[in-house]
Amino acid sequence: MKLTILGSSSALPTSGRYPSAHVLSVHERLFLIDCGEGTQMQLRRCKIKLGKINNIFISHLHGDHIFGLYGLLSTFSLMGRENPLNLYAPENYHIMLNSHLNDFDIDLNFQIDFKPLKGKNPIQIYEDKYITVTSFPLKHRIEAYGFLFREKPAERNIIRERITEYDIPVAKIPAIKQGSDFVTTDGRIIKNSDLTLDPEKPVSYAYCSDTAYFRRLAGFVKNVDLLYHEATFDKSMTDLAKQTFHSTTTDAAKTAMEASAKALIIGHFSSRYNDVYTLVDEAKEIFPSTIPAIDGATYDIRELIRADQTKE
């Protein structure tokens, strides 16, 4: 599971930071999370294959999270895309999207399967053989949602030498990978622990952008490995954060601590900050395992967690 930051800025982009957009790669499947202005340019800079994006998740309908989507959809069509695209967004966006496509005479070559986000509790919205995705409500000026990506437990790794040693038929291997013991032709029971090795533990990633602090959020992302949480403001700007329904560095760190997250990555930085490491230092006062979201950077979540555990 690898995370690429395409944009880490809030509403006003800077010369070095684009508006919100992330790409999560899970077993070669790409998931685009939010699509601020300039997203498709960043996708090209980061050498991410546009044709492999089949699922887009939009947290809410503020421009810095969605203005890049229209250009990206048009580009998909110009490139000859035919595969359907799954689009997850607040349910009132469907009408807005169709209006835009009609207003600008955009006739897409592919189908958009719109998946409305709604509800006041976590809801699983996606599942494949590798992961599940759950949406959950955030606390913002308008309807907004976060997303939790959880890797499914992998099958056990069979020890190749044991296949020959015990003459294990190919047909029996799937069950062994699922945890079954093996019975030899002469009736001996070979324990699964003697046949297989433990797989790597599944990892998880949560995306929480544009939200005021609220205690319930930590429960939505409990025990997540990597938590992305907006930190638009420094801790001295608590009043402005409350007024705009955004978070400070302290809010982000408190949520990570209460959620028992393994690591925290902060972003959605206000354009007033040239040096985001001052914000990271503030968050570290509460939650030491904090890093900044840097445009163009890719983070291997499993390696990130290992490195942090090594430090401990």
C-alpha positions as CSV (number, residue, x, y, z in Angstrom):
1,M,0.0,0.0,0.0
2,K,1.7,3.2,-1.2
3,L,0.4,6.8,-0.9
4,T,1.4,9.5,-3.3
5,I,0.6,13.1,-2.4
6,L,-0.4,15.1,-5.4
7,G,-1.6,18.2,-3.5
8,S,-1.1,19.3,0.1
9,S,-2.5,22.9,0.0
10,S,-5.8,24.2,1.3
11,A,-8.0,26.5,-0.8
12,L,-5.2,28.8,-2.0
13,P,-2.4,26.9,-3.9
14,T,1.2,28.0,-3.7
15,S,4.0,27.8,-6.1
16,G,5.1,24.5,-4.4
17,R,1.8,23.1,-3.2
18,Y,-1.3,22.1,-5.2
19,P,-4.8,21.7,-3.8
20,S,-5.9,18.4,-2.3
21,A,-5.4,15.1,-4.1
22,H,-3.9,11.8,-3.1
23,V,-3.4,8.5,-5.0
24,L,-3.4,5.3,-3.0
25,S,-1.9,2.2,-4.7
26,V,-3.0,-1.1,-3.4
27,H,-1.7,-4.3,-5.1
28,E,-1.4,-2.3,-8.4
29,R,-4.9,-0.9,-8.0
30,L,-5.0,2.9,-8.0
31,F,-7.5,5.0,-6.0
32,L,-7.7,8.7,-6.5
33,I,-8.9,10.6,-3.4
34,D,-10.1,14.1,-4.0
35,C,-9.2,16.0,-7.2
36,G,-8.2,19.6,-6.7
37,E,-7.1,21.9,-9.5
38,G,-3.9,20.6,-11.3
39,T,-4.4,17.0,-10.3
40,Q,-3.9,15.6,-13.8
41,M,-0.7,17.6,-14.2
42,Q,0.5,16.1,-11.0
43,L,-0.5,12.6,-12.1
44,R,1.8,13.0,-15.1
45,R,4.7,14.5,-13.1
46,C,4.5,11.6,-10.7
47,K,4.3,9.1,-13.7
48,I,1.0,7.7,-12.5
49,K,-0.9,5.9,-15.3
50,L,-4.2,7.6,-15.8
51,G,-5.7,4.5,-17.3
52,K,-5.3,2.5,-14.1
53,I,-7.5,4.9,-12.1
54,N,-10.9,3.2,-11.9
55,N,-12.2,4.6,-8.6
56,I,-12.3,8.3,-7.5
57,F,-13.4,9.4,-4.0
58,I,-14.5,13.0,-3.4
59,S,-14.7,14.0,0.2
60,H,-16.9,17.1,-0.3
61,L,-17.9,19.7,-2.8
62,H,-15.5,22.6,-2.1
63,G,-13.6,23.7,-5.2
64,D,-10.1,22.9,-3.8
65,H,-11.2,19.2,-3.7
66,I,-13.0,18.9,-7.0
67,F,-12.1,21.6,-9.6
68,G,-9.6,19.2,-11.2
69,L,-12.1,16.5,-11.8
70,Y,-13.7,18.1,-14.9
71,G,-10.4,18.3,-16.7
72,L,-9.4,14.8,-15.7
73,L,-12.7,13.3,-17.0
74,S,-12.3,15.2,-20.3
75,T,-8.7,13.9,-20.6
76,F,-9.8,10.3,-19.9
77,S,-12.3,10.7,-22.8
78,L,-9.8,12.3,-25.2
79,M,-7.4,9.4,-24.4
80,G,-10.1,6.9,-25.6
81,R,-11.1,5.5,-22.3
82,E,-13.9,3.0,-22.5
83,N,-13.8,1.3,-19.0
84,P,-16.4,2.5,-16.6
85,L,-15.3,4.8,-13.8
86,N,-16.6,4.5,-10.2
87,L,-17.2,7.9,-8.7
88,Y,-17.9,8.2,-5.0
89,A,-19.2,11.7,-3.9
90,P,-21.9,13.3,-1.8
91,E,-25.2,12.4,-3.4
92,N,-26.1,16.0,-4.6
93,Y,-23.0,16.0,-6.8
94,H,-24.6,13.8,-9.4
95,I,-26.8,16.6,-10.7
96,M,-24.0,19.1,-10.6
97,L,-21.7,16.8,-12.6
98,N,-24.3,16.2,-15.3
99,S,-25.0,19.9,-15.6
100,H,-21.3,20.7,-16.1
101,L,-20.9,18.0,-18.7
102,N,-23.9,19.3,-20.6
103,D,-22.9,23.0,-20.2
104,F,-19.5,22.4,-21.7
105,D,-20.7,19.9,-24.4
106,I,-18.5,17.1,-22.9
107,D,-19.6,13.7,-24.3
108,L,-17.7,11.1,-22.5
109,N,-16.7,7.8,-24.2
110,F,-17.1,5.9,-20.9
111,Q,-19.7,5.4,-18.3
112,I,-19.6,7.0,-14.8
113,D,-21.0,4.8,-12.2
114,F,-22.0,7.3,-9.5
115,K,-21.9,6.0,-5.9
116,P,-23.6,8.5,-3.5
117,L,-22.0,9.1,-0.1
118,K,-24.5,9.6,2.8
119,G,-25.2,8.8,6.3
120,K,-24.1,9.7,9.8
121,N,-22.3,6.5,10.5
122,P,-19.4,4.5,8.8
123,I,-20.6,2.6,5.7
124,Q,-18.6,0.2,3.6
125,I,-18.7,1.5,0.1
126,Y,-16.1,-0.7,-1.8
127,E,-14.6,-4.1,-1.6
128,D,-12.4,-6.3,-3.7
129,K,-10.1,-9.3,-3.0
130,Y,-7.5,-7.0,-1.4
131,I,-9.2,-4.2,0.5
132,T,-12.3,-2.7,1.8
133,V,-13.1,1.1,1.8
134,T,-15.4,2.6,4.4
135,S,-16.8,6.2,4.3
136,F,-17.6,8.2,7.5
137,P,-18.9,11.6,8.2
138,L,-16.6,14.6,9.0
139,K,-17.5,17.9,10.7
140,H,-17.3,20.7,8.1
141,R,-19.3,23.6,6.9
142,I,-20.9,21.4,4.3
143,E,-21.5,17.7,4.0
144,A,-18.1,16.0,4.0
145,Y,-16.7,12.5,4.3
146,G,-13.5,10.7,5.2
147,F,-12.3,7.3,3.8
148,L,-10.7,4.3,5.5
149,F,-8.8,1.9,3.4
150,R,-8.1,-1.5,5.1
151,E,-6.1,-4.2,3.5
152,K,-7.6,-7.7,3.9
153,P,-5.5,-10.4,5.7
154,A,-3.3,-12.2,3.2
155,E,-3.2,-15.9,2.8
156,R,-0.4,-17.8,4.6
157,N,2.8,-18.4,2.7
158,I,3.4,-22.1,2.0
159,I,6.9,-23.4,2.3
160,R,7.8,-24.7,-1.1
161,E,10.1,-27.5,0.3
162,R,7.2,-28.9,2.2
163,I,5.2,-29.5,-1.0
164,T,7.8,-32.0,-2.2
165,E,8.5,-33.4,1.3
166,Y,4.9,-34.4,1.9
167,D,3.9,-34.8,-1.7
168,I,1.1,-32.2,-1.4
169,P,-1.3,-32.2,-4.3
170,V,-1.9,-28.9,-6.0
171,A,-5.6,-29.1,-5.2
172,K,-4.8,-29.1,-1.5
173,I,-2.6,-26.0,-1.5
174,P,-5.4,-23.3,-1.4
175,A,-6.9,-24.9,1.8
176,I,-3.4,-25.0,3.4
177,K,-2.9,-21.3,2.6
178,Q,-6.2,-20.6,4.3
179,G,-4.9,-22.3,7.5
180,S,-5.9,-26.0,7.1
181,D,-3.7,-28.8,8.2
182,F,-2.7,-31.5,5.7
183,V,-3.3,-35.3,6.0
184,T,-0.7,-37.4,4.2
185,T,-1.6,-40.6,2.3
186,D,-0.5,-42.7,5.3
187,G,-2.8,-40.8,7.7
188,R,-0.3,-38.4,9.4
189,I,-1.6,-34.9,10.3
190,I,0.9,-32.2,9.4
191,K,0.2,-29.0,11.3
192,N,-0.3,-25.9,9.2
193,S,2.3,-24.1,11.3
194,D,4.9,-26.7,9.9
195,L,3.8,-26.0,6.4
196,T,3.4,-22.3,6.1
197,L,4.8,-18.9,7.3
198,D,2.8,-16.0,8.6
199,P,1.9,-13.4,6.0
200,E,2.6,-9.8,6.5
201,K,0.1,-8.0,8.7
202,P,-2.5,-6.0,6.7
203,V,-2.1,-2.2,6.7
204,S,-4.6,0.6,6.7
205,Y,-4.9,4.2,5.6
206,A,-7.4,6.9,6.6
207,Y,-8.1,10.2,4.8
208,C,-9.6,13.0,7.0
209,S,-9.6,16.3,5.2
210,D,-11.6,19.5,6.0
211,T,-13.0,18.8,9.4
212,A,-13.2,20.4,12.8
213,Y,-12.1,18.3,15.7
214,F,-14.8,16.0,17.1
215,R,-14.2,13.1,19.5
216,R,-16.2,10.6,17.5
217,L,-13.8,10.8,14.6
218,A,-11.1,8.8,16.4
219,G,-13.5,5.9,16.8
220,F,-14.1,5.9,13.0
221,V,-10.4,5.3,12.3
222,K,-9.4,3.3,15.4
223,N,-6.0,1.6,15.2
224,V,-5.3,2.8,11.7
225,D,-1.7,2.5,10.5
226,L,-1.4,5.8,8.7
227,L,-3.8,8.7,9.4
228,Y,-3.9,11.6,7.0
229,H,-5.5,14.5,8.9
230,E,-5.8,18.1,7.8
231,A,-3.8,20.7,9.8
232,T,-4.8,23.9,8.1
233,F,-3.7,26.1,11.0
234,D,-1.1,26.3,13.7
235,K,-2.2,25.9,17.3
236,S,-2.4,29.7,17.9
237,M,-5.3,29.9,15.4
238,T,-7.8,27.8,17.3
239,D,-10.6,30.4,16.9
240,L,-10.2,30.7,13.2
241,A,-10.2,26.9,12.9
242,K,-13.4,26.6,14.8
243,Q,-15.0,29.4,12.7
244,T,-14.1,27.7,9.4
245,F,-14.6,24.1,10.6
246,H,-11.0,23.2,10.1
247,S,-8.3,21.7,12.3
248,T,-5.1,22.9,13.9
249,T,-2.0,20.9,14.4
250,T,-3.1,20.1,17.9
251,D,-6.5,18.8,16.7
252,A,-4.9,16.5,14.2
253,A,-2.4,15.2,16.8
254,K,-5.2,14.6,19.4
255,T,-7.2,12.6,16.9
256,A,-4.2,10.5,16.0
257,M,-3.5,9.8,19.7
258,E,-7.1,9.0,20.5
259,A,-7.3,6.7,17.5
260,S,-4.1,4.9,18.5
261,A,-2.8,5.5,15.0
262,K,0.6,4.2,14.2
263,A,1.6,7.3,12.3
264,L,0.2,10.7,11.3
265,I,0.6,12.7,8.1
266,I,-0.7,16.2,8.2
267,G,-1.6,18.4,5.2
268,H,-4.1,20.8,3.7
269,F,-1.8,23.6,4.8
270,S,-2.9,27.2,4.7
271,S,-0.9,29.3,2.1
272,R,0.3,31.5,5.0
273,Y,2.9,28.8,5.9
274,N,6.0,28.6,3.9
275,D,7.7,26.2,6.3
276,V,5.3,23.3,7.1
277,Y,7.9,21.7,9.4
278,T,7.0,24.2,12.1
279,L,3.5,22.7,11.9
280,V,4.9,19.2,12.1
281,D,6.9,20.2,15.2
282,E,3.7,21.4,16.9
283,A,1.9,18.2,16.2
284,K,4.9,16.1,17.4
285,E,4.5,17.7,20.8
286,I,1.4,15.5,21.2
287,F,1.9,12.8,18.6
288,P,5.6,12.2,18.0
289,S,5.1,10.0,14.9
290,T,4.1,12.9,12.7
291,I,5.3,13.7,9.2
292,P,4.2,16.3,6.6
293,A,2.4,15.7,3.3
294,I,4.9,16.8,0.6
295,D,3.7,17.3,-3.0
296,G,5.1,14.6,-5.3
297,A,6.3,12.3,-2.5
298,T,5.3,8.7,-2.2
299,Y,5.1,6.9,1.1
300,D,5.2,3.1,1.4
301,I,2.9,2.7,4.4
302,R,4.3,-0.7,5.5
303,E,7.8,0.6,5.4
304,L,6.8,3.8,7.2
305,I,5.3,1.9,10.1
306,R,8.4,-0.4,10.3
307,A,10.7,2.6,10.4
308,D,8.8,4.2,13.2
309,Q,8.7,0.9,15.2
310,T,12.5,0.6,14.7
311,K,13.0,4.1,16.2
312,E,11.0,3.0,19.3
